[in-house]
Amino acid sequence: MMNEQLINATELTRDMIIKDQLICPCCKERVIFKHGKYRIPHFSHKTNSICRHFSENESQAHLTGKLVFQKQLEQMGIKTVLEYNLPDIEQRADVFLPDEQAILEYQCSPISYADIARRTVNYKKLGIDVLWILGDRHLNAAKRLDGVAKFARFHTKLGFYIVFYSASNRQFRLDFQIREVSGKLTSQVRLFTDLKELKKFVGRVKQDAAICSERRSRLLMLNQIKRIQRGVVMQNSTYLDMITACYRQGKIFVGCPIVCHGKSGDGLPIFRRCGLCWRVWIVLQLFSGEYDEVSNQQLNWLFKQSVQLFGQQFAQVDDYVRLFQMAFTSFIFSLRANGYLRHTINGVKIIQSPTWFDSYDQKRQYIMTEKPVVC
């Protein structure tokens, strides 16, 4: 920062520098401008600096990103303010869009779920929307459930999505339709040269029908039970509680009913572990043999318990409970469509229990030869 203005090292020359006027925007200490024939221009703190906010390279990337955002937004005719101070919540926004009442935060450093949730809530209390754009450090965020929980937003047509900007490649990336497919997170990816191109894509994208062929569904199912069986043999703790819950009812987790794998093998990434664990838990509760009928009140209790045990919170999505409600209703309808229960005025009536398998090999053979289809 020089003369109270953010500046980019790549756009600075020694002739422009006023002695002792280069200041770090984070710690307010003086910094040194370094460049040369074989050195990328950058700012460096002096030896023994107390600044702990960013590494030198990360600080430069953060500054570069903010300036890129400002330049591109103003080219789109959108007014911006850099480093906008909000004293009421004791936060400083990277890029504020006053006319839109929106903020762009460029997140290059690590951040906890609690911190990002708190900062997001504070902005929303002021009626300001915030979009977190992630730097190079976070490029794998869409592949990890904790990354999705912290940074992902939800859009009717895009599904769960995260926006990235690589300061090194000068490129935006959109990971959208982030879904859990047989226990793994997947997404569609698009690259953009600027924010205008990104905004144009979002405006014209069509809702994904998420159609999955029967053959692909079977392959996904086979891959999932293979991973589960490997985890059991290796004594992996991932499925330990579900293995125990199934064992208490004389069943094995890998032998869970076909209906538990879902119609297409995928779904929204809204569960702390995986959708399969959640569906198996519901089947264990509904078909324990204790009830012939389950009332609407009992179904509501079952839903709330399942969310408490398996539901993932999201820092950027306000109404994420609605997504759990949709998933729960869809699974109940799937159980009905497959002939395991039927709806009554007061709730549901148990017709028959889904078939469990005695071993991994038995289930694998059944999937390969019978080619089951989940309704």
N, C-alpha and C positions, 0 to 999 in steps of 0.2 A: 504494500500500500504506500502511495506517495501523494502528498497534499490531500489527504483524506479520501483518495480515490483508489479503488482496486486496479491494479495493473498486471499485465501478463508479461512474464519474463521474455517470452519469445518475440514480443513486440517492442522491447526496450533496447535502447543503445546507451553507451556510456555518456554520450553527449547530452542525453536527456536527464541524467541523474543529478540531483541536488545533494550535496554532501550531507550525510547523516539524516536523510529524509526518507529512507526506505524502512518501512515499519511492518512487522508481522501483524496481520489483522487479528490473530488469535491471542497472542501474549503481549502485544504492543512493544516488543523489544525491537531494536534495530537489526536489520538483516543485511547481508552482503550479496551483491549481484555478481554472479559468476558465469562467464561464457568464454568461448575460445574456438579455435579452429576445429578441435576435436572434442569439444564439450558442449552438450546441450545447454542453452541458457536456462538458469534457474536461480532461485534465491536460497541463501543458506544462513542459518543462525550462526552466531559466533560461538566459539568454544565455550563449553560449560553453560550453555543456554538452559534456562529452566522451563522452556516451552515443552509441554508434553502432549499437546493436542494431536499433532500429526508428525509423521516422518517428513523429511524434506521433500522427497519425491511425491509423497501423497498430498502434501500441502499444495505443491505446485499443480498437481493434477486436479485437485479440488478447485483451485482458483481458475485454472484453464476452463474447466467445465462450466463454472458459473458465468464466465465471460462469454463463452460460446452460446449458452442459453439466452443471455441477455441480447446478444447481437442478433440471433436468429428470430427471437420473439419480436424485437423492434422492427426487423425487416418484414414481419407479418403484420405490422401496424399495432402491436400490443405494447402498451406502456409497461415498463418494469422498473423496479427499484432493487438494487443490490444491497445485501447485508442490512435488511430492514429490521429495525429494532422494535420489539413489542414489549414495552415495560410491564404491562399488566400481567403477563405470564412469564416474564423474565427470560424471553427467548429471542433469538435473532435469526430471521429467515434468510436463506441463501438468495433466493430471487422471489420478490413479491410482485404480483400482478394486481394492482389496486382496482382497476376497472372490473376485473373478473372475481375479485376477492378470493384469490388463489395463490398458492405458494408452491414453488419447486424447491425441493431439498435434494442436494447432490451428496449422497452418502458414500464416501470413499473409505472411511475408517470402520472398525468393528463397532457394533452397538447392540445392547441387550434388548430383549423383548420389552422389558419394563420401561426402559428409557424411550424407545420409539413409540410405544403405546401412550405414554404420558405426554410426549411432545405432540403427538397427533390429536389427542383429546383436547389439549390446551388450545390448539389452533381452531378446532371445531367449536369450542366454547365461544370463540370470538366470531363464529360464523364464517370461518375461512377454510376452504378445502385445501388439502395438501397432497401433492404427488411426490413420492420418494423415487428419485432416479438413482440407480446404483452404479458405482464405479467398478473398475477392473477387479478389485479385491472380491467382489460379490458375484462374479459371473456365473457361479454354480448355484445361486440361491434358489432358482426354480427347480432344482433337482433334490432339494432338501426340504423336509417338512418344516423345520424351524425357520428356514428362509422364507417359505411361502407364508407361514404364520405371521412373520414380522412385516413383510413388504408387499405381499400380493393384494391387489384390489379385485373387485368382482364387477363384471360388466355383462349385461344380458347377452350380447353377441360374442364378446371376447372370452367369456368365462372368467376364471382366475387368470390374472396377467401381472407381469412385472416389466418395468421399463429400465433399460440399462443405457449408459453412455460410456464408451471407452475413450478416455482422453488420449491414449497412445495411438489408437486407430482412427480417432475422430469419426466415430460411427455410433449411431443409435441402434439398439436391438430391442425387439419386443418379443417376449416369451408369453404366449397366450394359449388358451385352452389347456391350461395346466391341469392334468388329471392323474388320478391314481389308477394304474393299469396293473392288475394282479400284484399289488403290493409295491410297485415302483412308480415314481413320478415321471411323467412324460409331458411334453409340450410341443406346440408348433412354434417356429421361430421365423421372424422376418427382420431384415437389416435395412436401415434407412440412413441417408446422408445428412438429413436435417429434421428438425421438429415439424416443419411444414409438411414434409412427405409422410411422416409418422401420423400426424393429425388427419391427413387425407385418407390414409389407409383405414384408420379407426372409423372414420365416417362412412366408408363404403363396405366394410366387411360384413359378410352375411353370417347369420347364426349357424353354427356347426350342428348338424343333425346327429353326429357321433354314431354313425352306422358301423356296425361290426359284423363281419361275415361269420357264419357258423363255424367254418374251418378255423378262422383266426381265434374265435372264442375258445375252441377246444385246445388249440396250441397254447393260448395264454393260461388256461386251466392246468394243462400238463406241466407247464413251466413253473407255475405257482406251487403245485403240490410237490414238485421236485425240490424246490427251494425249502419248503417246509420240512420235508423228509430229511434233507441234508442238515438243516438246523437242529432237528431232533437228534440225529446221530452225533452231531458235533456238540450237543448239549448247549446250544445257543439260547440265551435268556430271552430273546425277542418274543417268543410265543409261550413262554413258560407258564404264565397264569392261565392262558386258554387251554394249554395241554392239561393242566391240573383240573380246571373246571370240567373239561370233557371226561377225564378219568374218574371223577367223582360220580358221574352218571354212567360209568361202564362203557365209555366210548373213547375213541382216539381222535385227536384234532385233525390229523391229515385225512381221516376218513369221513369228514363232515359231508353232509348232503350236497348234491350238485347245485341245488338252488341257492346255497350260501355263496357261491362264486359269482352270482349276479348274472343278469341277462347277457351282457356283452363283455364281462370281465373287467370293466372299468367304471369309474365314477369320480365325483368331485373329491379333492384331497382334503376332506373335512374331519378325518379321524386321526387321533394321535398315533395309532399304530397302522392299522389297515382296515378297509371295509369288510374284509373277510372275517376278522376277529369280531367285529361289531355284529355282523349277521349271524355268526355261530352263537354268540351270546344270546341273541334274541330267540333263536330256535331252541336253545337249551331251556330258556325260561318258559316259552309258550308250550313246548311239547314235552314237559317233564313228567306228564302223566297225572298231575295233581288236578287238572281242570278239564272239563268237557266244554265249558264255555268261558270266555274271557270278556269281562264287561268293558265298556268304553272308559270307565274310571281306571280299571286295571291297565288298559292299553296306554292311557295317558301317563300312569306311574311308570310303566315299562319304558316309554319314550324318554321321560325325564331322567331315569336311572341310566339309560344307555348313553345319553348326552353327557351326563356327569362322569361316567366311567371312560368313555371313548372319544368324546367330542373335543375338537381342537379350537382354541380361541384364535381370533384374527385381529391384529392391531388396526388394519385398514378397512375392515368390513363391519359396518354397524349392525346389520340384521342377519348375522350368520346363523342364528338359531332357526331362521326360516329355511335355510338349506338343509338342516338336520330334519326338520319336519317333512320336507319334500322327500328326502331319502327314506325316512321311516314309512311314510305312506306308500311309497313306491314298492318297498319290500313286502309290506303287508298285502298289497295287491298282487305281487308276484306269488306269494304263498297261496293266495286264493286262486289265481289263474292256473297254478300247478296242482290244484285239487287237495290242498292240505287243510284248508279252512274255508268257511263261508261267512259272509257278513249277516248279522241279524240286526234287529232294531236296537238292541241294547249293547251290541259289541260284535264278537265273532264266535263261531262255534267250531271246535276242533273236529275235523273229518277223519284225518289219518296223519300219522307222523311221517316226516320225510325219511327216506332210507339212508342209514349210515353204513359205511364200509368197515370191514374188519382189519384191513391192512392197506398200505400204500400200493402194493402190487395189485390187489383186487380192484382198487379204484382206478388205477392207471389203465388196467386191462379193459375195464368197463367203458372208460372214456374213449379209448381207441377203437373198440369194436361196436359199441352201441350208438356212438355219436350222439350223446344226449343234447337236447335243446332246452334251455330255460325260458319259460314264458314270462 
